[in-house]
Amino acid sequence: MRVQQPSARHAPPAGPALRPSASASALLTGPILPTLARLAAPNAIAMLASSAVAIAETAYVGRMGVASLAGVALALPLLMLMQMMSAGAMGGGVSAAIARANGAGDSARVEALALCALAIGAAAGAAGVILFLGFGPMIFRGLGGEGAALHEAVAYSRTIAFAVAMIWLSNSMASILRGLGRMTAPATVILIACGLQIMVGGALGLGLGPFPRLGVVGVGLGQVTAFTTAAAAMLFLLRRPSEGVRLRFNRAALRADLFADILRVGGVACLSPLFSVAAMLVITALVARFGTEALAGYGIGARLEFLLIPLAFSIGVASVPMVGVAIGAGAVQRARRVAWIAGASAAGLLGVVGVVLMAWPALWAGVFTDDSGARAAAELYLRFAGFGFPFFGLGLCLYFASQGAGKIIGPIAAQFLRLVVVALGGAALTLWAAPLWSVFLLVALSMAALGLGTALAVRLTPWSAPATAAPARA
């Protein structure tokens, strides 16, 4: 293991050489697979809880009527985009930068990067508020919203606009903690926030007990309450001294090179959710040509991603600090081993799910509907798409590992390749009037393109330890 030394120009007057912290040393020396499992478990629980919130909200919004369901559906893509960007894209850039500095033993740089990450989250959150309040109605009309559905979408978005700011702040601070290898604390906060969101949103939305019935506005207030609480709890955790790392509000720490360290990975990574959402929209449009039952069946099958993404996400996020610490400490070969082991683990886990559902698709499809047409379409989707699940897990996990290494261009190109496969393949299937099963086969092939393309990019992209960085003066 190579330990970085401070440059002569910026070296402090006296003191020991920079050394990895105790937490970083554990990530550097521990057995890879058990360490990954230990880091991934809290995230998996928290992400599954978030999926449960989505299902619960859908259930009680459904009790408010079709217009409320449609209104929330119109606003959901924007909300999901904010969550994906703040947690997986920019959040990965934050965790990676923190982990590399932690691996180099530069606690001053870690603290300064943490403040820069918080500033990025605050700025992005403010932009999100402007997006929802200023452009939300126009976007919802563009998506086809009108009448009562549009009214509900606007009312909902005006409430959750304030939740968006807290989403960015809480996810930015959670990413700081994850970059330090502290997975349990943010996962615990997310679990508590999920419980609050279900209780407050349900009580205010449906008017349970002494609370007024506020409809979709009440559901939005549940999100505001949950994420505000999460942001406050994360800030409390980061303000407490831990192994010499503490969030300090010092304007001198807001340096351009530190912002660049985060944004050169996190900023580029924000393209990933845009490509993913675009691919989903193309597939949805292709399936819609086959009628309502086919669209409903596709929705049931695609809903499985609420479970698949958290599983792959939890392993991928766990790999970020392990890869980043190894890169920061100069242990490049270990960083690569972590990436491949994490990718193989995610591929194997999702592959098992895919095989089971290809063989017995009714295990999932039968849970959500008794309609024979919708159920048949859902089972057809799973029989074909299940083939792509392991590739999806491989690609998503290697994408996060690449963030830890600071080498994200290749995986982003693989995300774009998936979109190209969907777009060109969809155009060909439309021209040939191909049957529904061919669309679902295209979904599987696009997942394979994502996984294999990401693996090839990681294989061909050289990883190296960064040049010695000057300690940040916090």
ABEGO torsion letter per residue (X at the ends): XBBBBBBAAABBABEBBBBBBAAAAAAAABBAAAAAAAAAAAAAAAAAAAAAAAAAAAAAAAAAEAAAAAAAAAAAAAAAAAAAAAAAAAAAAAAAAAAAAAAAGBAAAAAAAAAAAAAAAAAAAAAAAAAAAAAAAAAAAAAGBBEAAAAAAAAAAAAAAAAAAAAAAAAAAAAAAAAAGBAAAAAAAAAAAAAAAAAAAAAAAAGBEABBBAEAAAAAAAAAAAAAAAAAAAAAAAABBBGGBBBBBBAAABBAAAAAAAAAAAAAAAAAAAAAAAAAAAAAAAAAAAEAAAAAAAAAAAAAAAAAAAAAAAAAAAAAAAAAAAAAAGBAAAAAAAAAAAAAAAAAAAAAAAAAAAABAAAAAAAABABAAAAAAAAAAAAAAAAAAAAAAAAAAAAAAAAAAGBAAAAAAAAAAAAAAAAAAAAAAAAAGBBAAAAAAAAAAAAAAAAAAAAAAAAABBBBBBBBBBBBBX
